[in-house]
Amino acid sequence: MRSLLQFFLISNFLFFSHNAFAYMDPGSLSILLQIIIGIFASIAIFFKQLKQRILNIFRRTKKKNDDK
């Protein structure tokens, strides 16, 4: 029942929205673009570091020989 109510409210906002008469200047849009690029870059770096940590766990290390 709750999910049906949420679906109804979300579809109501999407399909029956009114004009906001708001203005987005280029500075606001560039800040929004920088935020989106930053989010994607941080996600990419997170998964790259996670991959490196997993590979370092399974990577074999060479044993040092004490015999000379």
C-alpha positions, 0 to 999 in steps of 0.5 A, a space after each residue: 500500500 505504501 509503495 502504491 502511495 509513493 508511486 502515485 505521489 511521484 507520478 503526480 509531481 512528474 505529470 502534473 507539475 506547473 511552470 516554476 518561472 525560474 531562471 538558471 544562469 550559466 554560472 549555476 549550470 556550470 556548478 551543477 556540471 562540476 558537481 556531477 563530474 566530481 561525483 563520477 570522478 570520485 566513484 571511479 577513483 573509489 572503485 579503482 582503489 578497491 580493485 587495487 586493494 583486492 589485487 594486492 591481497 591476491 598478489 604473490 610476494 617474493 620471499 627473501 632468501 636469507 642464504 648467501 
